[in-house]
Amino acid sequence: MGKIIKIENADLAEALKTTTRQYFVGNLSRPQKIMFIRDDRLEIGISSYPAFQSEPAHKHMTATEYQYMISGWTEYMDVDSGEIYEFRSGDFYAIEPDTAYSQRVKAGTNILFIKVPSVNDKQLVEIDGEQLRWLQEKMRTVRTDFYYRKDAPAANSIRPAAAVAILNSKRELLMLHRRDNKKWTMPGGTLEFGESMTECALREVKEESGLNVEIIDIIGTYTDPNIRIAYSDGEVRQEFTIMYYGEALNYDVSLDDESSQFQWVPLDDLAKLPLADSQKRRIEDVLDYLENGNRKII
C-alpha cells in the first residue's frame, strides 16, 4: 500500500536559513536538516539565494537538469560558445548533458530544480580570465520609469517603500545619483519584514548615505497606479511610497553601490537635475511642504 509524504514549508524555510540548496528527492549521500525522499531516478529541490552568488564553471556528464524560476533573475554562460542566457521569474529551462556552463544569480532568486538521474557526475571545467571576470561581476538591474505612459507594462509587484527628504544646516537637499536609471533621487528603499515604515526610512538612509537622520514629519504618500517601475529582472512595480521629512544629524556621506555620487543641492537648483517624472513631482511637493506646510496624499 502506498502513502502520501509531506515536507512542511516551515521546515524548508528554517533549513534555508543556513543553506542555499535543499533537496526533496534524490539518492543523497550527505545528511540534510529536513527529511527527503530517497530515489535514484531523479533529484528535486530548491536553490535559494539571499545574496548575489556565482557557481563555478562545470558540466554534468550524464544528467539532464530542468529548472523553473520561482522568483528572481539568473544568467548562464555557455563556456564553449560564450553565449549568455538570461532567465527570470516564471521561466523554465533545461541543460543537456555535457554542457559546460557558469552561472551567476541575483539576490532574492529562488529556483526549483530537477536532475535526471540522481548521480554525482559534476565535473569542474576551466575558464579564461574574461569569463572569470563575468562570473564574479555583480549583476545589476536596469530600471525604467513609466509615468502615465500608454506603453507601460502591467504591474506584477507592489512593495511598500520609504523615501526621505533630508536637509542640512544650509537648507540644501541630499540627492543621490542612481546607477540603475542614471537619475537623481532622494534616498529611500523598500520595507523589510519586521520593521515599521519609519524604521525602514532610517535604515535605508543609513545604508545608502551613511547618515543618521531625525524623522520630523510626513510630506506625502504616493500610491498612483499610473506610475510604475520596470526592472530588467522582470519585476514591474506599482508605486507605493511614503515620503518623510528628515534632518541630518551628521554630514559625512558614504555611498553604497546603488549610487555613483551625491550632492547637497540648494532648493532653487533642484529642477536642474535629471529626474524621473515621479521624482519631479515629489520634489515639487517637498518645496511646497517647506514653503507652505502642505502635505500630498496620492
C-alpha positions as CSV (number, residue, x, y, z in Angstrom):
1,M,0.0,0.0,0.0
2,G,1.3,3.4,-0.9
3,K,1.3,6.6,1.2
4,I,1.4,10.4,0.9
5,I,4.6,12.1,2.1
6,K,4.6,15.7,3.1
7,I,7.6,18.1,3.7
8,E,6.5,21.1,5.7
9,N,7.0,24.6,4.4
10,A,8.1,25.8,7.8
11,D,10.8,23.1,7.9
12,L,12.0,24.1,4.5
13,A,12.1,27.8,5.4
14,E,14.1,27.0,8.6
15,A,16.6,24.9,6.6
16,L,17.2,27.6,4.0
17,K,18.3,30.0,6.7
18,T,21.7,28.1,6.8
19,T,22.0,26.7,3.3
20,T,21.3,27.8,-0.3
21,R,20.2,24.3,-1.5
22,Q,17.7,21.9,-0.1
23,Y,16.7,18.6,-1.6
24,F,13.3,17.0,-1.5
25,V,14.1,13.9,-3.6
26,G,17.3,12.1,-4.6
27,N,19.9,9.5,-3.9
28,L,21.8,11.6,-1.5
29,S,25.0,10.6,0.4
30,R,25.1,13.7,2.7
31,P,22.6,14.3,5.5
32,Q,20.1,17.2,5.4
33,K,18.3,19.2,8.0
34,I,14.9,18.2,6.7
35,M,13.7,14.8,5.5
36,F,13.9,13.8,1.8
37,I,12.5,11.0,-0.3
38,R,15.3,8.6,-1.4
39,D,15.1,7.9,-5.2
40,D,18.0,7.2,-7.6
41,R,15.9,8.1,-10.6
42,L,16.0,11.9,-10.1
43,E,16.7,14.8,-7.7
44,I,14.3,17.6,-6.9
45,G,15.0,20.5,-4.7
46,I,15.1,24.3,-4.2
47,S,18.1,26.6,-4.7
48,S,17.6,29.9,-2.7
49,Y,20.0,32.8,-3.0
50,P,19.6,35.6,-0.4
51,A,22.7,37.3,-1.7
52,F,24.5,37.5,-5.1
53,Q,26.2,34.3,-5.8
54,S,28.1,32.6,-8.6
55,E,28.5,28.9,-9.4
56,P,32.0,27.7,-10.6
57,A,32.1,26.5,-14.3
58,H,31.1,22.9,-14.6
59,K,29.2,20.3,-16.5
60,H,27.3,17.1,-15.9
61,M,28.3,14.1,-18.0
62,T,25.1,12.0,-17.9
63,A,22.4,14.0,-16.1
64,T,19.9,16.5,-17.6
65,E,19.0,19.5,-15.4
66,Y,15.5,21.0,-15.5
67,Q,15.0,24.3,-13.7
68,Y,12.0,26.6,-13.0
69,M,12.5,30.2,-11.9
70,I,10.2,30.7,-8.8
71,S,11.5,34.3,-8.4
72,G,14.4,36.5,-9.3
73,W,17.0,36.6,-12.1
74,T,19.9,34.3,-13.1
75,E,22.4,34.3,-16.0
76,Y,24.3,31.4,-17.5
77,M,27.3,31.5,-19.8
78,D,27.9,28.6,-22.2
79,V,31.6,28.2,-21.7
80,D,32.3,26.8,-25.1
81,S,30.3,29.3,-27.2
82,G,30.5,32.3,-24.8
83,E,26.7,32.9,-25.3
84,I,24.8,34.4,-22.3
85,Y,21.4,33.1,-21.4
86,E,19.1,35.1,-19.0
87,F,16.2,33.6,-17.0
88,R,13.6,35.4,-14.9
89,S,10.7,34.6,-12.7
90,G,8.3,32.2,-14.4
91,D,10.9,30.9,-17.0
92,F,11.6,27.1,-17.4
93,Y,14.8,25.8,-19.0
94,A,16.8,22.6,-19.4
95,I,20.5,22.0,-19.5
96,E,21.6,19.0,-21.5
97,P,24.4,16.6,-20.5
98,D,28.0,17.7,-21.4
99,T,27.1,21.4,-21.4
100,A,29.8,23.4,-19.8
101,Y,28.4,26.5,-18.1
102,S,29.0,29.2,-15.5
103,Q,26.1,30.7,-13.5
104,R,25.6,33.9,-11.5
105,V,22.5,34.7,-9.5
106,K,20.9,37.9,-8.3
107,A,20.0,38.2,-4.6
108,G,16.4,37.1,-3.9
109,T,16.3,34.4,-6.5
110,N,14.7,31.0,-5.9
111,I,14.9,28.1,-8.3
112,L,13.1,24.7,-8.4
113,F,15.5,22.1,-9.9
114,I,15.1,18.6,-11.2
115,K,18.1,16.5,-12.2
116,V,17.7,13.2,-14.0
117,P,19.1,10.7,-13.0
118,S,20.3,11.3,-9.4
119,V,24.1,10.8,-9.9
120,N,27.2,12.6,-8.8
121,D,28.5,13.4,-12.2
122,K,29.6,17.0,-11.8
123,Q,32.9,18.0,-13.4
124,L,34.6,21.3,-13.0
125,V,35.9,23.0,-16.2
126,E,38.5,25.7,-16.8
127,I,37.5,29.2,-18.0
128,D,39.6,32.1,-19.2
129,G,40.2,35.4,-17.4
130,E,37.4,37.2,-19.2
131,Q,34.8,34.6,-18.4
132,L,36.0,34.6,-14.8
133,R,35.5,38.4,-14.6
134,W,32.0,38.0,-15.9
135,L,31.3,35.3,-13.3
136,Q,32.5,37.5,-10.4
137,E,30.9,40.7,-11.5
138,K,27.8,41.5,-9.5
139,M,24.5,41.6,-11.5
140,R,22.8,44.9,-11.8
141,T,19.3,45.5,-12.8
142,V,18.4,48.3,-15.2
143,R,15.4,50.4,-14.1
144,T,12.9,52.1,-16.4
145,D,10.4,54.6,-15.0
146,F,6.9,54.8,-16.5
147,Y,4.9,58.0,-15.7
148,Y,1.4,58.0,-17.2
149,R,2.6,56.2,-20.3
150,K,0.4,54.0,-22.5
151,D,3.2,51.6,-23.2
152,A,3.8,50.9,-19.5
153,P,3.9,47.2,-18.8
154,A,1.3,45.7,-16.4
155,A,2.4,45.8,-12.7
156,N,3.2,42.5,-11.1
157,S,4.6,43.8,-7.8
158,I,3.7,46.2,-5.0
159,R,6.4,46.8,-2.4
160,P,5.9,49.4,0.3
161,A,8.8,51.9,0.3
162,A,10.0,54.9,2.2
163,A,11.8,58.0,0.9
164,V,13.3,60.8,2.9
165,A,13.8,64.4,2.0
166,I,16.9,65.3,4.1
167,L,18.0,68.9,4.7
168,N,21.4,70.0,6.1
169,S,22.0,73.2,8.1
170,K,22.3,75.2,4.9
171,R,18.8,74.1,3.8
172,E,20.2,72.0,1.0
173,L,18.6,68.7,0.0
174,L,20.5,65.5,-0.3
175,M,20.3,63.9,-3.7
176,L,21.8,60.6,-4.9
177,H,22.7,59.6,-8.5
178,R,21.4,56.1,-9.0
179,R,23.3,53.6,-11.0
180,D,20.2,51.7,-12.3
181,N,18.4,54.5,-14.1
182,K,21.1,57.3,-14.2
183,K,18.8,59.7,-12.5
184,W,18.9,61.8,-9.3
185,T,16.7,60.8,-6.4
186,M,16.2,61.2,-2.7
187,P,17.4,58.3,-0.6
188,G,14.9,55.5,0.2
189,G,14.0,51.9,-0.3
190,T,11.6,49.0,0.3
191,L,10.1,47.8,3.6
192,E,11.5,44.6,5.1
193,F,9.7,42.1,7.3
194,G,9.8,43.0,11.0
195,E,10.2,46.8,10.7
196,S,7.9,49.8,10.6
197,M,7.9,52.3,7.7
198,T,9.8,54.8,9.9
199,E,12.4,52.2,10.7
200,C,12.7,51.4,7.0
201,A,13.3,55.0,6.2
202,L,16.1,55.3,8.8
203,R,17.7,52.1,7.7
204,E,17.6,52.9,4.0
205,V,19.1,56.4,4.6
206,K,21.9,54.8,6.7
207,E,22.6,52.1,4.1
208,E,22.6,54.5,1.1
209,S,24.3,57.5,2.5
210,G,25.8,56.6,5.9
211,L,23.8,59.4,7.5
212,N,21.8,59.4,10.8
213,V,18.7,61.4,10.5
214,E,15.8,62.5,12.6
215,I,12.4,62.0,11.1
216,I,10.4,65.2,11.6
217,D,7.2,64.7,9.6
218,I,5.4,63.0,6.6
219,I,5.4,65.0,3.4
220,G,3.2,62.8,1.4
221,T,2.0,59.3,0.3
222,Y,2.4,58.1,-3.2
223,T,0.3,55.1,-4.5
224,D,-0.6,56.2,-8.0
225,P,-1.2,53.0,-10.2
226,N,-0.2,55.0,-13.3
227,I,3.4,55.3,-12.0
228,R,5.4,52.0,-12.5
229,I,9.0,51.0,-12.4
230,A,10.1,48.1,-14.6
231,Y,13.3,46.3,-13.7
232,S,15.4,44.1,-16.1
233,D,14.9,41.1,-13.9
234,G,11.2,41.1,-14.9
235,E,9.6,42.9,-11.9
236,V,7.2,45.7,-12.7
237,R,6.5,47.6,-9.5
238,Q,3.5,49.9,-8.9
239,E,4.3,53.0,-6.9
240,F,3.8,52.7,-3.1
241,T,5.9,55.2,-1.2
242,I,5.7,57.2,2.0
243,M,7.9,60.3,1.9
244,Y,9.3,61.7,5.1
245,Y,10.9,65.0,6.0
246,G,14.2,64.5,7.9
247,E,17.1,66.5,9.3
248,A,20.6,65.2,9.1
249,L,22.4,64.6,12.4
250,N,25.8,64.2,10.6
251,Y,27.1,65.2,7.2
252,D,29.8,62.6,6.3
253,V,28.1,60.9,3.4
254,S,29.4,57.4,2.4
255,L,27.5,55.8,-0.6
256,D,26.6,52.2,-1.1
257,D,26.9,50.6,-4.5
258,E,23.4,51.7,-5.6
259,S,24.6,55.3,-6.2
260,S,27.5,56.7,-8.0
261,Q,27.6,60.2,-6.5
262,F,25.8,62.6,-4.2
263,Q,25.1,66.3,-3.9
264,W,23.7,68.7,-1.3
265,V,21.6,70.7,-3.7
266,P,20.2,74.3,-3.0
267,L,16.4,74.2,-3.2
268,D,16.4,76.6,-6.2
269,D,18.7,74.3,-8.2
270,L,16.7,71.0,-7.8
271,A,14.8,71.4,-11.0
272,K,18.1,71.5,-13.0
273,L,18.9,67.9,-12.1
274,P,18.0,64.9,-14.4
275,L,15.0,63.5,-12.6
276,A,12.4,60.8,-13.3
277,D,8.9,62.3,-13.7
278,S,7.7,60.7,-10.5
279,Q,10.7,62.2,-8.7
280,K,10.0,65.7,-10.1
281,R,6.5,65.5,-8.6
282,R,8.0,64.6,-5.2
283,I,10.5,67.4,-5.4
284,E,7.7,69.9,-6.1
285,D,5.8,68.5,-3.1
286,V,8.9,68.9,-0.9
287,L,9.2,72.5,-1.9
288,D,5.5,73.1,-1.3
289,Y,5.8,71.5,2.1
290,L,8.8,73.5,3.2
291,E,7.3,76.8,2.0
292,N,3.6,76.3,2.9
293,G,3.4,73.2,5.1
294,N,1.2,71.4,2.7
295,R,1.1,67.6,2.5
296,K,0.4,65.5,-0.6
297,I,-1.9,62.4,-0.4
298,I,-1.9,60.5,-3.7
